[in-house]
Amino acid sequence: MLSEDLAIKDPWVMGKRTYDIAVNYAYTGITENTSPSKEYKEKGYAKCKAQIALAGYRLADWLKEVLNAEPDTVTWAN
């Protein structure tokens, strides 16, 4: 659910959720060296759209946080 995913702020948890999506959706229902079914593609497309939307919301939240912060309080990842 989008609201639950947006509440997650820990990058490790975000990564685990993304890994779970890959294992449970991307790697399930497909056979090596065959073309994916129409159903598989449709489910994958829907999952991709949801993940892209989630990434956009997370980016917007991060930009709001950074742009509204005092310059000395912003920490940048190396």
C-alpha positions in Angstrom: 0.0 0.0 0.0 1.4 3.4 -1.0 0.8 5.1 2.4 2.6 2.3 4.2 5.5 2.4 1.8 5.8 6.2 2.1 6.0 5.8 5.9 9.2 3.7 5.5 12.3 5.9 5.9 15.0 3.3 6.5 16.8 2.6 3.2 17.5 -1.0 4.2 13.8 -1.6 4.7 13.1 0.0 1.3 15.7 -2.3 -0.3 14.2 -5.3 1.4 10.7 -4.4 0.1 12.1 -4.0 -3.4 13.9 -7.3 -3.2 10.7 -9.0 -2.1 8.9 -7.5 -5.1 11.6 -8.9 -7.4 11.4 -12.4 -5.8 7.6 -12.6 -5.6 6.7 -10.9 -8.9 9.6 -10.5 -11.3 11.2 -13.9 -10.8 7.9 -15.8 -10.5 5.8 -17.0 -13.4 8.5 -16.8 -16.0 10.7 -19.5 -17.6 14.2 -18.9 -18.8 14.6 -18.7 -22.6 10.9 -18.2 -23.2 8.8 -15.2 -23.9 6.8 -13.8 -21.0 3.0 -14.2 -21.1 0.7 -11.3 -21.6 -0.5 -11.7 -18.0 3.1 -11.6 -16.7 3.8 -8.5 -18.7 0.6 -6.8 -17.5 1.4 -7.6 -13.8 5.0 -6.4 -14.3 3.9 -3.2 -15.9 1.5 -2.5 -13.0 4.2 -3.2 -10.4 6.7 -1.0 -12.3 4.2 1.9 -12.4 3.6 1.6 -8.7 7.3 1.5 -7.9 8.0 4.5 -10.2 5.2 6.5 -8.4 6.6 5.5 -5.0 10.0 6.7 -6.1 8.6 10.0 -7.2 6.8 10.6 -3.9 10.0 9.7 -2.0 12.1 12.0 -4.1 9.5 14.8 -3.5 9.6 14.2 0.2 13.4 14.3 0.3 13.6 17.5 -1.8 11.1 19.2 0.5 13.2 18.1 3.5 16.4 19.3 2.0 15.2 22.5 0.6 13.4 23.5 3.8 16.3 22.6 6.0 18.9 25.0 7.4 22.1 24.6 5.3 24.1 23.3 8.3 21.6 20.6 9.1 21.6 18.9 5.7 23.7 15.7 5.5 24.8 14.3 2.2 25.6 10.7 1.5 29.1 10.0 0.3 
